[in-house]
Amino acid sequence: MVGGVLIPVLLWWAGASAQALHLQGAVDLLGGRTTAELEHWLVPWSYDPPDSLRFSAGSSDTAGSDGSRYGELYRTALQIRFVAVFAFFVPGALFLVRRLPPVRGRTPAALLAVWAWGLVAGTLAVAVSAPWLIASQGGSYCFLPQLASMISSGRQILVVAALVAAVGAVLVARVTAEGAGPLPRRPVPAPAARPAATAGTAVIALSSVVLSYQSNAAALQTAFTGSGVFAEPGDLLRQWLLLGAWTGPSGTPLGDWLLYRSADVLLLAVVWWALRLLPGLLTRAAVPAMAVGAVCATVIGLLASQLLRVVTDGTGMRWGLLHLSAVLGGGVPAALTFGLVAGAAAAVILRLTTGRAGTAEADARAQDPAQDPVQDPDRDQVQDFARP
């Protein structure tokens, strides 16, 4: 609840600060380019209607009446957006805190998971409220491209707000669980955890490597044309299916190309390592928990890869770190799509491999009845993960 209150309040406060950037003092202090960049980040969360709606609402003719109605529709869209952030964040954060309690040994993992879920909740809230926002601007014939554009807006400030909300939520959960004591960590047998992590990572690689290749992404962009209000769905499909974009090293020094591609390798490495550790960190490695955990792992992997690109980009001194930081928070819709599938695949493989391990152990004990069951430290672990 603390995190659910913090994140919409922080986003509302950030949006309310957008109007202050119009002051001449802000422009003189920050510079024109920085001011414009910050305003682009904050406007999607600003409760005040844009200038076009305010000016039309202030006139006295029929257009002014329409502008007033559009302004009310804009404010309704922002109300839906803030309520949706709370509605999406609280159930997911509660689920994560229950399955990944922030006790000793699990607190960093819980913090990262709740932070990632804050980004997912904010992205879903923007997606849900986008139709009202599009209608407040007079509607659009190309509805799907405009919907894709709005879903990708406002994500930079969402990264910061979600981090603060995650810290508050995890701290409160840690204090309330203080008397419970540390939960035992159960190491997952490597023969079961590694194939499960590999299967989940392969699903993520399908998006970040196969579908994100330039020719495949272009084919996806033009594969469906649609008609009427649902015309041109290519941008929306790319947003929900592609975790990146890449091409071959033609015309680029091989060293620079490999350095830039290292961000994609980092994404897959973070996902694999998280899925390798996740069954042992969760209180129960069921399919829903693994699916949500894989989504969070993918979002954290995306943030790590984006930070690496910011650090290794050679144009930082020319454009400034604020401009480079605009890439932060991207790819969350695709992370949600493929993270759910990756987590489900990892859970199924984990169930199958632990089931085989439990069957093999039972056969071994049947062949050797004199074996002391206490001598096998992984027996309870295997049976626990194989249990439906």
Secondary structure, DSSP 8 states (H G I E B T S, - for coil): -HHHHHHHHHHHHHHHGGGGGGSHHHHHHH-HHHHHHHHHHHGGG-SS--HHHHHHHHSSSHHHHHHHHHHHHHHHHHHHHHHHHHHHHHHHHHHHHHHS--STTTHHHHHHHHHHHHHHHHHHHHHHHHHHHHHHTT--SSHHHHHHHHHTTTHHHHHHHHHHHHHHHHHHHHHHTGGG---------HHHHHHHHHHHHHHHHIIIIIITBHHHHHHHHHH----GGG---HHHHHHHH-S--B---TTS-HHHHHHHHHHHHHHHHHHHHHHHHHHHHSSS--HHHHHHHHHHHHHHHHHHHHHHHHHH-TTHHHH-HHHHGGGTTTTHHHHHHHHHHHHHHHHHHHHHHHHHHHHHHHHHHHH-TTS-GGG-TTHHHHHHHH--
